[in-house]
Amino acid sequence: MKIRLRRPREFAQRLRSQARLQPEAVEEYLDSHTAEWEALAEADPHDAADILEELGTDAASDLLAELDPLPAAGILDEMRPEMGADLVEDLPTGRASDLITAMDADMAADLIGQMDDKEQESLLSNLHPDIAHELQALLLHAPDSAGGLMTTDVAVLQDGITAGEAIERLRQLHDRIEDLSYVYVVDHRRHLVGVVSFRDLVFARPGTGLDETMTRNPVMVRPDTDREKVAELVQRYGLFGLPVVDHSGVLIGMVTHEAVMESVQAEASEDFAAAMGAGPEETVFTPIRRAVAMRLPWMVVNLAMAVIVALVIERQTDVIDEIGPILAALMPVVALLGGNAGAQSLAVVIRSLALGSVAPSRVGRVIAHQVGIGLINSIPIGMLAALVGMVFGGSPGFGLTMGAATVANLTVGTLAGTGIPLLLRHLGLDPALASNIFLTLVTDVIGFGGFLLVATLLLR
């Protein structure tokens, strides 16, 4: 017998918070309160998914198996695909097939895409042929493309009908399609000819032709359109969804506003990971072997760059031996200041590139603007650094050395933080691709080598 929770969201949030602190206790509670868990899963699948993600895989899989297919599928729709894939793989094949069938097609494709080829083939072979074909078609598209983001559950009407007939047909579609913000109008061969908002249909006179209400030639994208371009179009035109058509103009799906927002967040997180030299698609659930394969090459590159910095320092050991350990203590300060200045510009430029705000014609202006900021900031910081050098070194010469090296490294660091992602884009590479590693090389070489060079000129 099922119960009704008076405040399912409040109850779920308490459970989620508790699961983060004491997951075993929450597992035991849900195991012994099956009716409450079933009611919660049906009333609030999003929070139920959050709770399962805080628990161990085995416990989460067992709790998912206790639910009917529809609420269980609703939870999987709300979970991270990699976590959902782990749970589905633990279920019997028949049960897993039932849940995949009940899921939204686009979410099911994302989940299956996280499985290895053998698991995918086994699961798809147990689905109804029509569902398997639909999922296989979605899996053909890259996850970061419009095809990978789209849903095939789209409100579609044939042209040539009236607004009143259109509303009646939408009533029939209501149970099957959740998003009715846009209704796409197609011809008899399913070529996209227009779009009409649900609001416009409601306020149109019943006898008005659909062709008089719709907007012709709507903004549309191909399945291979990159998600950055999709996000740009949605933002530029203030859209709640974007139709996806094939090469002949046949409507095959729609990218919802929710999918666009999720893709923007994913793009930002991938850019951050790539800038640090981690795998752009890596998560905390990525298999160890795959994570190592993505990180190791950049670690080797990092080592090679560290050797370059060591060689720069090694060639100037005479000045270190002559002047003493004070230089060794002050060198990292100069490198750190330059690295911070470069990282600030790097973050601003990568964000601007992600938003499409830096056209090739404006590159020179962007570089000059950022270098100007770095140069202005370097003056007061350089003066403070000179004071530090005088205190540690005990002479104006040390202060002048510290100040000059700081001004130089902050300016060069800002230039590098601005120029590296712009150069990578010019070369056709991801602007965030390990940018931080290359930036560290520049600021360390200038910070250590430049500092020692200035010391050689002023202190010997």
N, C-alpha and C positions, 0 to 999 in steps of 0.2 A: 504493500500500500504506500503510495507516494504522499508526501506532505508538501505543504506550501510554506515557504519561508517568507516572513513578513518583510524582512529587509535583506534580500539575498546579496546585494552588492556590499553592504556593510559587513555581513557575515563573511563573505568571500575575502574582503580586504583584511579582516582580522586573521583569517586562516593563512592568507598569503604572507602576512608579516610574521606570523608564528612559524611558518614553514621555513623562512629564511634563518630563523634562530634554532628551531628544534624540528627538523624535518621528520625525524622518527616519530615524534609525538603526534604530528599531524597525520602521518601515515596510519598510525594505530587508531586515531580518532575516526578517520574516514572509513577505515575497514570495519569499524564497529558501529558506524552510523550510516549504513548504506542508503537509507531513504533520504537523509539530508543531502548526501553527496549527489544522488540522482536529481533531486529537486534543484540543487545549486547548478548542476551542469546544464539542466534544461532552461533555467531562468537566466543564467549569466555565463555563457560559454567563454567569454573573454577572460574573466577573472578565474574561472575554473582552469583555463589553459595556463594562466600564470602560476597557479598553485602546483599543477603537475610539473611545470618546468623547474620548480624549486625542489622537487622530490627526486629520489633515485630512479633510474630508468626502469628497474624491475617493479618497484612499487607503483610508479606512474602507469606502466603498462597494465598491471593488474586492475587498477582503478578504472582505466579506460575500458577494459574488457567487461566490466560489470554493467556498463551503460548500454542502452539501446542504440542502434546504428545512427539515428538522426542526431541525438545530442552528442554522441561520441564524435561524429563527423564535424559537428559545429565547433567542438573544442579543437580538433585538428586544423580546421580552417583558421583558427586564431593563433596557433602555435608557430614558433619558428620552424621552418621546413626541416632543418637538420635534426631538431629534437623530435618532431613528428615522425620522421623517417625511422629514427631509433625505436620509437614505440611500436610502429606498425611492423617492423621487422621481427619484433618479439611475439607478435600475435600469430595464431594459426592462419594458414593461407586463406581459408574460406572467410574467416572473420575480417581479415585485412582487406579482402576484395569487397566485402559489404561496406566497409567504412569508406574506401576509395570511391565506390559508386555513389555514396551519399554526399560526398564532399563537393564543393564548387570545383568545376573542371580546372580553372587556372590554379587554384590552391593545391589540388591533387597533383597537377603536373609539377609544381614547384617541389612538393614533397617527394615524388618519385624521382625527380632529378637529383636528389641527394643520395640515392641508392647506387650501388655499383651495378654494372651491366647485367650480371647474373640475377640479382634480386629484382631488377626492373623487368627482365624478361619473364621471370617466374610469376610476378604479380600481374603483369599485363595479360599473360596467357589465361588467367583465371577470371578475367573481366568479360562482360558482354562485348561482342565484337565492335558494336557501335561506340561504346564508351572507350574501349581500348584504342580504336582508330582516332578518336578525338584527342585523347591524351598523347598519343604518339605524334600527332600533328603539332601539338603545343610544345612537345619536347624537342622538336626540330629547331626551334628558335632559341637564340642565345638568351640567357637569363637577363642580360642587361640591354635587351632590345625591346621594341614595342611589341613584337610577337611574344616575347617571354613575359611581358607584363599584362597582356590583354586577357580579357575574359570573353568567352564565346556566348555568354548569356546576355544577349543584347535585345532591346525592344526594337522590333522591325515592323514597319508597315509598308504595304504596297501603295505606290502612287495611284492617283485616279479616284480615291475615295474622299468622302466628306469628313469634316472635323467630328461630327456626331458619330459616324461609323468608326472613326479612329478611336474615340474614347471607349466605345463599346468593345472593341477588340483589345484595348489595353486592360479593360476589366478582366478579360479572359487570361491575359498574360501576367496579371498581378501576382498570382500564387507562385509562378515559376521564376519570375525575374524581380529581383529586389530593387535595382537601380532604374527608375523610370524618369530620371531628371531630363534625359534626352531621348528622343525617339527618332530613329533613323529611317528615312524613306528610301526605298529601293524600287527599281523597275522589275519587270517580269524575269530578268536574268540576274537579279540581285545586285546590279550595279548601283552604287550609292549615288543618289541624285539630290538629297537634301537632308536637313535635320530640323526638327521642331521641338521646342521645349514643352514639357507637360503643362506648364503654366499657360503658354499661348493656346494650347489645345482647349484647356478648360474655359478660357474666356472667349474663344472663337464661337461664332454662331454655328449651330449644328449643321446648317446647310452649306457652310462655306467649304470650298474645295481645299483639300490638303495642300495642293500646290500653291494656293494663295497664302497659306499660313507658314509654310516651311521656309527655311533659308537655303537657297541653292548654293552649290559648290562650297560646302563647309570645309573647314580646315581638317586635313586628314594626313595620315602617315602610312608608310609601308611597314611590313613586319620587321624588316632589318634596320629600321630607324633607331639610332642610339637613344638610350633613355635620357641622356642629357638634352638632346634635341626635343624629345617629347616634353620634358619638364619646361624647357624654354617656351615652347608653343603654348602650353597650358597657362603659364604665367603671363605671357605676352597678351593673349587674347581673353584671359579671365574665364577659362573654360572649366566645366565640371567633368568633362570626359572628352576623349579624342577617338574618333573612329579609325579603325585599321583596315586597309584595303590591300588586295593583292596587286600584281602588276597590271591587271586588266580592269581594275577599279571595282572588283567584287568585294562587298563588305564581308569581312571574316571575323571581326571582333571589335572590342572597345577597350581602351585603357581608361580605367576609372580614376577619379581624383584621388581616392585613397591609395591606389597603386602608385600614382605619381609621387605622392608624399613619401611613401615607403621607399621608393627608388631614390629619391633625393637624399633621404637619410642614409641609405645604403651606399650611395655614391660618396657622400661626405666621409663616412667611416672607412671606406676603401681607400680614398685619397689619403687619409691620415695614416692608415696602415702602410700604404705604399711609400709614403714620404719617410717613414721610419725604417723601411727595408723589410717589413713583414709582408706576407702574402696578402694581396688585395682582397681575396675571397676567404681569407682565414678567419675562423671564429674560435672561441674557446672549446668548441666541440669538434674541430677539425681533427681527423685521425693523425696520430703522431708522425707516421711516415710521410704523409702529405705535407704537414706543417714544416717538418724538417727540410723537405725538398724545396719548399718555397723560401725558407729563411736562409739556408746554408749558403747559397751563391752570394747573397749580399753580405754575409759575414766574411766570406773570403775577400770580397771587394773591400770591405771595411779594413781587414787586416792589411791588404796591399796599400791602402791609403795611409794607414798608421805607420807602415814602414817608410813611406815617403816623408812623413813628418819626422820620423826618427832620423832619417838621413840628413834632413835639413838641420836638425839640432846637432847631429854628430859632426857636421862640417864646421861648426862654430864652437866646439868645446874649449878652444883656447881662451876665448873671452870669459867663459864660465869658470875655468880653472884660475884665471888671473884675478877676476873681480870677486869671486866667492859665491857662497850659497844664496845670497840675497836675490840674485838674478833668477835662480831656480825657483825661489818662492814667489816671485812676481810674475813670471812668464804665464802660468795658468790663468792669472787674473785677466791679462790682456786677451788671451784666447777665449775665455768665457764671455767677456763683454762683447767681443766681436760675434761670437756664436749666437748670443741672445738677440743682438741687433739684426743679424741675418735671419734668424728664425721668425722674428716679427714680420719682416717683409715677405718671407717665404709664405707664411700663413695667409697674409693679405692677398698676395698674387694668386696663390692656388685657389683661394675662395673666389676671387674675381674671374679667374679662368673657368671655374666650374659653373659660374652664373652667366658665362658668355659676355662679360663686360669689357674684355680686352680684345678689340679688333687688331689685326696685324698693323694697320695704319697708325695705331696709337701706342705701339710698343715703345718707341723712343720717348714719348711723353711720359709714359708710366715709369720707365727707368730713371729719367731725369727727376721726376717727382719724388720717387722713393730715395734716390741718392741724396737729394736735397734734404729730406727728412733725416737721413742718417748723418749727414754732415753737420746739420744744426744740432742734433742730439749729441754728437761726438765732442762738441766744444765744452759744454759744462761738465760732461762725464770725464773728458780728458783733463780738465782742471782739477777735478776731485781726485782722479787717478794720480796726477802729478803730486798732489799733496800727500797721498799715500806713499808714493815713491820716496819723497823727501823724508817722511817719518821712518820708513823702513831702512832707507839707504843712508840717511844722515847727511845728505848733500844735495844742493840744487841740481847737480848733474843727474842723479838718480831720478829726481822729480821730472826733469825735462825729458829724460829717456822714457819714463813711464807715460807721461802725457802725450808725447809725439806718437809713440807706438799705439796708444789707445785710440787716438783720433784716426790714425791710418786704418787700424783694424775694424773699427766701427763703420767707417765709410766703405771699405772694401767688403765687409760682411754684408752690409745693406745692399751693395751692388750685386754680390753673389746671390743673396736670397731672392732678389728680384730677377736676375738674369737667368739663373739655372732653370726654373720652370718654363720661362719663355723660350729658352733655347731648346729644351726637350720638346715643347710643342712644335717648334719650327722644324725639328727633325722627325716629326710624326710620331713621337712617343708620348706616353702619359706624363703630363707635367708634374704629377706627384711621385713619379717613379724614383724612389730612393733619393729624393731631392735633399733630404736632411743629411745623408751620408756625404754627398758631394759638397754640401755647404760646410760640413764639419772639416773636410779636408782643406778647403780654402781658408777658413778662419783659423785653423790650427797652424797651417803653414805661415800665414801672415802674423798670427799671434806670437808664435814661438820664434820663427825665423826672422820676422821683421823686428821683433823686440831685440833680439840678439844683434841684428845688424845695426840698429840705432845705438845700442850700447857700445858696439865696437867703434862707432864713429864719434860718440860723445864722451865715453868714459875711459878709453885707453890712452 
